[in-house]
Every structure is written in C-alpha cells, then in structure tokens.
C-alpha cells in the first residue's frame, strides 16, 4: 500500500476518522517505511542511503484516546502479536 502525505482537521470534527488510521487498521499495515537518500547537487551530502522502518499500529498509534475532564489520555498498546 502506498499512501501520500495527508492532513487532518486541526480541531474536533464530529464523526471524523483519519483515513490513514482506518487503512492501517483495516489492512493491518504495521510498517511505515521512510527512505532517506542523497540528492544530486552541491547542497546535498553524498552517500546517504537509509530506510527507516517504524511500527505504526501499536504504541501510541493504536488510536485509543479519550478525555477525562481537562485531561487528554492516549493509551500505549503493546501486544504479543505486534512484538
């Protein structure tokens, strides 16, 4: 699955669910791949070629959030399957 950059509303929108979070959950897309490499030109550092892999369905990406009074709580979820 390839998905480009998106943005979400900056305020609370009743019934809004982030499309990227819905796709991750529905399709079990657990890895976020971020390639980093040097671009040609004198402004660039030569020889950089990295692939950063980030898990993005558990931890604070689980989407389990709620309000308790004036406090926003985000649950960090870690499962055996996700390890």
Backbone torsions as a table, in degrees:
resi	resn	phi	psi	omega
1	UNK	NA	126.1	173.4
2	UNK	-110.0	134.4	-177.9
3	UNK	-143.8	127.0	-178.1
4	UNK	-82.0	-177.0	-178.6
5	UNK	-67.5	140.6	176.6
6	UNK	-136.9	170.7	172.9
7	UNK	-133.9	154.8	178.3
8	UNK	-111.0	160.5	177.1
9	UNK	-57.4	142.9	-178.4
10	UNK	-76.3	-20.3	177.9
11	UNK	-114.1	179.2	179.8
12	UNK	-75.3	127.7	176.4
13	UNK	-121.7	116.7	-177.2
14	UNK	-55.8	126.1	177.0
15	UNK	82.2	-4.2	-179.0
16	UNK	-74.0	134.3	174.4
17	UNK	-130.9	127.4	-178.4
18	UNK	-57.1	128.1	179.8
19	UNK	-61.4	-36.6	-179.0
20	UNK	-67.8	-38.3	177.5
21	UNK	-66.5	-39.9	178.3
22	UNK	-63.8	-42.5	178.2
23	UNK	-64.0	-44.1	179.3
24	UNK	-57.9	-45.3	-177.2
25	UNK	-70.2	-48.8	-176.1
26	UNK	-63.5	-40.6	-175.7
27	UNK	-101.2	5.0	179.9
28	UNK	53.1	48.3	179.9
29	UNK	-88.4	90.5	-169.9
30	UNK	-90.0	-15.2	-175.7
31	UNK	-111.9	132.7	174.5
32	UNK	-108.3	115.6	-176.8
33	UNK	-100.3	125.8	-179.2
34	UNK	-123.8	94.3	177.8
35	UNK	-73.3	143.2	177.5
36	UNK	-134.4	124.7	179.2
37	UNK	-149.9	160.1	179.7
38	UNK	-71.3	140.9	172.9
39	UNK	-100.2	152.5	178.2
40	UNK	-67.2	147.2	177.1
41	UNK	129.3	158.1	-176.5
42	UNK	-72.1	-16.0	179.0
43	UNK	-81.2	-8.4	-174.1
44	UNK	-102.9	152.7	173.4
45	UNK	-88.1	124.9	-177.4
46	UNK	-74.6	154.2	171.2
47	UNK	84.5	9.7	178.9
48	UNK	-90.2	124.2	178.7
49	UNK	-150.5	94.5	-175.9
50	UNK	-125.4	155.1	169.4
51	UNK	-131.0	111.4	179.0
52	UNK	-92.8	125.8	179.5
53	UNK	-110.9	122.8	-178.4
54	UNK	-124.6	129.2	176.0
55	UNK	-73.1	134.3	-174.8
56	UNK	-136.7	28.2	175.1
57	UNK	-118.6	-18.2	179.9
58	UNK	-116.9	-166.1	-175.4
59	UNK	64.1	-135.3	179.6
60	UNK	-81.4	-0.6	177.2
61	UNK	-91.2	6.3	-176.5
62	UNK	-71.8	-17.6	178.7
63	UNK	79.5	12.2	178.9
64	UNK	-92.1	92.9	-175.7
65	UNK	-134.2	148.7	176.3
66	UNK	-160.3	166.3	178.4
67	UNK	-104.4	141.2	170.9
68	UNK	-129.0	95.5	-175.7
69	UNK	66.0	-122.2	179.6
70	UNK	-93.6	12.7	-176.3
71	UNK	-114.3	129.1	173.6
72	UNK	-95.3	130.9	-177.3
73	UNK	-120.4	127.7	174.5
74	UNK	-116.4	120.2	-179.2
75	UNK	-83.5	137.3	175.7
76	UNK	-94.9	113.3	-175.3
77	UNK	-105.4	127.4	176.2
78	UNK	-132.0	125.2	-179.1
79	UNK	-117.0	163.0	174.9
80	UNK	-62.6	-40.0	-178.6
81	UNK	-62.3	-36.2	-177.5
82	UNK	-80.6	-7.6	-177.5
83	UNK	-73.4	NA	NA
